[in-house]
Amino acid sequence: MTLALREHDTSSALDAGRRRWSPGQQDSFSLDLYHGVVAWPMWSTVGWNDIRQRYRRSVLGPLWITLSMAILVGSLGAIYSQVFRMDVKTYLPFLCLGFVIWGFISISATECCTAFLESEAIIKQIKLPFSVYILRVVWRNFIVFLHTIIIFVPVALIFRERPSPVMLLALPGLLLVYLNVLWLGFVFAILSTRYRDVSLIVASFLQLAFFGTPILWPASTIGEHALVVQMNPLYHLIEIVRAPLLGEAPSWLSWSVSLGSIVVGAFTAMALFRRASRRIVYWL
């Protein structure tokens, strides 16, 4: 009966979103995104149902995400603090935040590659803004992020990370990360629908980017080669959230790169969507 109610909630949300959308609006990226955001009850409900279905009949439910991340971060922190010869009190909060933020970015990017493909049946039957499917994927991964960021609280308490006003800068930083993930999801979803190899390329690139971005290792460890880190936009996206929570204000370069990538990414997604919006359904 519970499953039936969830399916009813999902179908009701889809119907509500369909009533707000008309066929003649599909060429405009801005209109598509606007109507997708307005239909937030739909994608937020469906995204939450995705999480509940993933952990259906599980005793701990989504808390398994928190538990597994805590074990992973604790294990890596104990090992790599010795590798980099850093005090675990300094290294573990650094690693915890970097790992959690990276998880949100990388998993969202990977799953957005199949955002249209996993909703093929809906796209072929119901006229909805394409942004709904991207928002659904990013939202459900943001829920996962909220589950995993909880582990920073005991880490901060154990290692006596003092609260400070600068921590509030993590909120606008998180907003910028979210917006960057959105445009990235749009681009990857369209390209992956047209060229199925793109999802494999993205997965391989993210594996390389993980080791090339200061997540496991601090940027200070590479000394004179720090310029390479400054040229990595993923580093700046992580830093605008991680640095405030560690009590440090992010650099203006990190803010500038994060804002600039939103502008460039939005125009890229807009141009790509304008060319592909009428063809997506035929590529499925």
C-alpha positions, 0 to 999 in steps of 0.5 A: 500500500505504501508503494502504491501511495508513492507511485500515486504521488509521483504520477500526480507530480508528473501530471502537475508538471505537464499542465504547466508546459506547452509544446511550443516552448521546448526550443528555449533553454531559459523557458525550459529551465524556468518551467522546470524550476517552477515544477519543483514539487514534481522533481523533488518528489520523484527524486526523494522517491528514488532515494527511498526505492534505492534503500527499500526494505533496508533497516537503516535506509539512507543512513547507510550512506552516512555510515559507509562514508564515515567508515571510508573517511575514517580509514583513509584519514588514518592512512593518508595522514601518515603518508602526507605526515600531517596531524590527523586533527588537521587532515581528517576534517580536510579530507572529510569535507573534500570527499563529501563535496567531491562525491556530490559533484562526481556522482551528479555528473555521472548520473546526469549522463543517463538522466534522459535515458533512464526517463525514456518512457516518460519523455516519449509519452509526456511533454515535460521540460527537459530540465525536470530530469536534470533537476531530479538527478541533481536533487537526489544527489543533493539529498545524499550530500546532506546525509553525508555532510552530517559526518563532519559534525562529529569530526568537527566536535572531536577535533575542536573546530571552532565555529566562526562567522566565516563558516556562513560563506559555505552557503553561497559557495554551496549554491555556486557548486549546485548551479555548476553541477546543473549546467554540467548535467545538462551538457552531459545529458544531451551529449550522452543521449546523442553519443553513448560513449560520452558517459564512459569518457566522463567516468574515466575523466572523473577518476583522473580528476579525483587524483589530480584535485586536492581532495586526498592531498593538500595543495601545499604539498606540491610546492612550486607546482601549485599553479597547476592546482589553481588552474583546476576549476574543480579545486575552486568548486570544492574550496569555496565550500571546504575552506569556510567550514575549516574557518578560512575565507576562500580566495577571490580567485576561487569565487571568480572561477566558480562564478565564471564557470557558471556563465560559460557553462550556461551559454554552452548549455544554452547553445547545445540545447537550442540545437538538440532540444527537438532531437533528444526524443529521437535519440532515445 
